Amino acid sequence: MPTLAGQVAIVTGSSSGIGAATATRLAAEGAAVVVNSSSSVEAGERVAASLPNAVYVQASVADEVACRRLVASTIERFGRLDILVNNAGTTTVIAHADLDAVTDEIFHRILDTNLLGTWYLTRAALPHLKQSSAGVVVNVTSMAGLRPTGSSIPYAVSKAALNHLTRLLAKVSGPVRINAVAPGLVRTPWTSDWGPFHTAVAEEAPLARSATAEDIADAIYGVIISRYMTGEIVLVDGGLSLVR
């Protein structure tokens, strides 16, 4: 029997990259999956169509009403919710020293998606997750939320806040388990043109490469099935933080 047989998962931002790999992994373990994106509708529908028991729902997590609709659509379609993977995120690449390039619009957009989106969707999902005997939330944060690095200051700040939100929600949401996976650099469509960064990681990290989306999906799955873990931030960076 697959590990997650009979369970239902929402994976946000799952039309490509880490989200698509996670949706695929959870489906392989027997879960029914709600695939989601804010705008890449055709890609999201393709991911859902490739899975044995999945549906695509378009929703921007930055919109609280859309988050409630995403949860309601899941319950309407599958009748339950056991797993929430808050993967949707955004950034703008800005050198940290270029403070004047960080506009209010950029800061608000990143916080609205990366932080408030997770807050909105988790809050909407928790009543249903608490009805499951294995309710679990995994937030996808970043190494940039743990160390002074990342694609921009607003991005790093949003992920640091998300790490703390993870711990705070875990404290009050039991028996639902709430944890986070914090990747280092990952090869995704988002970072496909970040060649020098991938090279630098390959030269410095003990595992001598940047991560694949499947590497992070493996970590997310591992956290999901860790039945006595809550409030933890799991760093998955190939050992880069050991040397940098």
N, C-alpha and C positions, 0 to 999 in steps of 0.2 A: 504494500500500500504506500503510495507517495506520501511524503512527510506532511504536506499541506492539503491533502485530499479533503474536500468538503468546505474548505475555508475560502473567504472572499477578500481580495486585496484591491485597494486603490493605489496606483503608482502615478504621482503627478509628474509632469514633464517627461512623459514616456514615449514620445514620438521618435526619439533617437537617443544615442549616447547611453549614459548610465541608466536612465529611466527605461529605455527599451530593453537593455540587457537585463535589468532587474525584473521587468514584466515577463520576459522570456524565461528567466530562471524560476520565478515563482510559479509560472504556468507549468513548467517541467516537473515541479514538485507537487502538482495536483491542484493548485489554487485556481479559482476563477478570478479573472483580472479585469479591472476597469482601467483602460489606457486613457491618458489625458494629455492635452496640451492646450495652450492658449490660442495658438494661431496655425500651427502646422497640421491642418486637418487631414489632408490626404495621407501624409506620412503616418499620422496616428491611426488612421483607419487601416492602413497597410499592416501596421504592427498588430492591431487587434485581430485582423483577418488571418494572420499567420499563427495565431495561438488557438488551442483547442476549445477554450471556453472563455471568451473575452468580448468586451464591448468597448467602443470608443465614446468618450464624452468630452466635448469641448468645453473648457471653462478656464478663465483666468483666476488664479488663486489670489491675485491682488484685489479681487472683488468679493466682498464677503457674501453677497447674495449669490454669486456664482458658486462659491464654496458650499453653501447650503444646498444649492441645486445639485451639485455633483454628488453629495452624500445621499440626497433624496433619490436621485436617479439610480444609485447603486442599490439602495434598499428596495426600490421598486422592481429592479431587474433581478436581483439575486436573493432578496429577503434577509440579508444579514451583512455584517462587516466585521472582519477579524483582524485585518492588517492594513495599516496606512503607511505608505512610504512617501514622505514629503521631500521630493527630489527637485521640483520645479525651482528654477533660479535664473538670475540674470546678472550681468555685470557690464561695465564699460572699462576698457583698458586705459588707465591713466597712471603715469609715473607718480609715485608717492610724493616726490618733491614738488610736483606741479600743483600746488594747492589752488591756484586760480582757475584751473581747468575743471575743478569739481563744482558744478552748479547745483543749486537747490533741486532742480528738476532731476538731475542724475541721482543725487542722494535719495530723494523721495522715491523715485522709481525702483531703485535697488532695495531699499528698506521695505517698500510696499510688497514686493514679490518675495524676497528672501526671508523676511522676518514676519511681517504681518500676515502674509499668505499662509505660512505654517500655523500661526496663531489661529487665524479664522477657521482653517480646515480642521485642525485638531480639535478645536472647541466644538465644531459641528459634529465631528465624528465620535467623540468620546461617549455620548449616551449609548450609541450602538456598539462600540467596542467593549463597553462594560457588560453587555449582554453576552459576549463571547467568553468561553472558558480559556481563550488564549489571546485576548486582545493585546495588540502590540503596535507601537508607532516607532518608525525609524526615520529620523531627520538626516538628510544629507547636508552636512555642513562643509568644512574645509580645513585643511592645515592652516590656511590663512586666518582662521578664527582662533588659532592657538599660538601662532607666532607672527611677528610683524612682517608679513609677506603678502602676496596675493596680487591680483590684477589691478586693484585700485584700493584706496583707503575706504571708500564707502562699502565696497564688497567685503573687505576684511572685517570691518565693523559689523556689518550685517551678520556675518557668520559667527563672530564672537558673541554677539547678542543671542543668536540662535542656539549656540552651545549652552548658554546660561538658561535660556528658556527651556531647553530640554531637561535640565536638572530640576528647575522649578516645577515644571509640569509633572515630572516623575514623582516628585515628593507628594503631590496631592491627588494623583490619578490612579493609584493602585485599586484593584489588581491589574489594571492595564499597565504594561511595561512601556516605558518611553526612553529610548536611547538615540544616539547619533553615531553616524559613521562620517569621519572627517578625512576625505581623500587628499593626497598630494596632487601632483600634476597627472592628469588623465588624458589619454589620446581619444578625443571625441571630435565630432564635426566642429564643435565650438573652438577647439584648440588646434585645428588641423594646420594652421599657418603659423604656429608658435615654434617653428623648427629649432631656433637657438635654445629655447627653454628645455625642449625635450632632449637636446644634445647635452646640455649642462647636467640635467638629472641623470642621464645615462652615464656620464663621466664621474659623478659624485656619489650617487646612492649605492649602498651595498648590494642591492639587487640589480644594479646596472641597467635600469630602464625606467621609463615612466609607466604608469599603470594603463591597463586596458579597461574598457567599460565593464567587461566580464569579471575582472579582478574585484572591482568595487561591488558588483552584483553578488559575488561570492561572499564578501564581507557582510553585506546587508542581510543575505540569507542566514549567515551564521549568527548574526545578532537576533534575527527573528526567532530562531529555534533555541536561543539561550534562555531557558525558562526562568532563571533566577537572577537575571541581570536587569537592572533599571537605573536610569540616571547616569549612564556611562557615555563617554565620548571616545570612540574607538578610532585611533589614528591609523590610516592605511597609506603609507607614503614610501614603501620600499626601503625604509630605514634612512631616508634622507635627513630627517631631523636628528639622527644620531651623529651626523658629520657636519651639518650646516647650522 
